[in-house]
Amino acid sequence: MKHLYPILMFVFLSSMLSAQKNPNLAKTPPMGWNSWNRFACNVDENLIRNMADVMVSSGMKDAGYEYVVIDDCWQVSRDKNGVIVPDPKRFPSGIKALADYIHSKGLKLGIYSDAGRFTCQHRPGSYGYEELDAKTYASWNVDYLKYDWCATQGIDPKLVYPKMSAALAQSGRDIVFSICEWGSSRPWSWATNVGHLWRTTEDIVDCYDCKTDWGGMGWTLILDEQVGLEKYAHPGAWNDPDMLEVGNKMLKYNESQAHFSFWCLLAAPLMAGNDLVTMSDSTKSILLNKEAIAVDQDPIGVEGSKKYDDGDFEIWTKPLQNGDIALILFNRNKHEFQFPVDWSWAGINGNWKLRDLWQHKDIGTTADWKSFAIKGHSVLFFRLSKIG
């Protein structure tokens, strides 16, 4: 019988990794807001309602932002039947009532759990409760689940994530499944039929290029780790470089603008992580840039990729519908430079119309431009359309 063990394991793993998720969801990268980056554990139902209100009043909903996601710390225990219990002080009306309110605004509610025994903030995880939790979330009319990876010693992500995926698929409700495993098991190589999106790195932190002792990274370091992953993304299955830090404290305006530009070019999920109630007009101008968002939400679903890199200067492109191309010129240096541009470096041949997606205007053609002045830590973000 021993010789049958590898075969049986192969059959078992193959069945676990077969198509589980609802294939009709997340045909473009999910867009919304998540509580963690700005509020961490300081969440309650009034905060979530306020964020939903502002998503509508600010124009974010009209721009495509859809999900309002409660991250960790909404849950406190399980009842005698094992059902997860929301914090009665912070969510006295319950999650179902909150979902009803979110839906009344034309938005969708997301919630958080963990594949391990506990969440990252030591609340009850879903390990061993996958089917019960999926049914509970469905009964609450939840639309999105972010599924983290704390307290998972001895647990195989290639087994527990498919288990929750199958439970969600059988719950009777359409629920987008966000795998937050931090990229440690290369989920892009196995999760395409399991989750609708999967984290590719450790957590993002509010900075340009810093790195914490626990592994958190500024957005440019996360950007570097996306190189080569573009071949794994497609409609319904997205690489997730983590949530946006636009509008938080540490990034300058040009750095936030560059951060948002790249997440759009990467076909990344766009999950705002700032305080929407107090956000400035400059933050709104970034998050509500519909021309940039159109690049992210382009229906052919191709992730952008790096085409040229000389250290300080990078060129990235993304194919778009109708033969257009999105293109980013990136100055990683802190000082402004005039960079020469040979369009062939980006695979651009012939003459193309250039539209600046931050100035919202056409600026000529590729034949007109042979160099660009780019401020430090900044990008130029173009949409190119073929002439003739």
Secondary structure, 3 states (H helix, E strand, C coil): CHHHHHHHHHHHHHHHCCCCCCCCCCCCCCEEEECHHHHCCCCCHHHHHHHHHHHHHCCHHHHCCCEEECCCCCEEEECCCCCEEECCCCCCCHHHHHHHHHHHCCCEEEEEEECCCECCCCCECCCCCHHHHHHHHHHCCCCEEEEECCCCCCCCHHHHHHHHHHHHHCCCCCCEEEECCCCCCCHHHCCCCCCCEEECCCCECCCCCCECCCCCECHHHHHHCCCCCHHHCECCEEEECCCCCCCCCCCCHHHHHHHHHHHHHCCCCEEECCCCCCCCHHHHHHHCCHHHHHHHCCCCCCCCEEEEECCCEEEEEEECHHHCEEEEEEECCCCCEEEECCHHHHCCCCCEEEEECCCCEEEEECCCCCEEEECCCEEEEEEEEECC
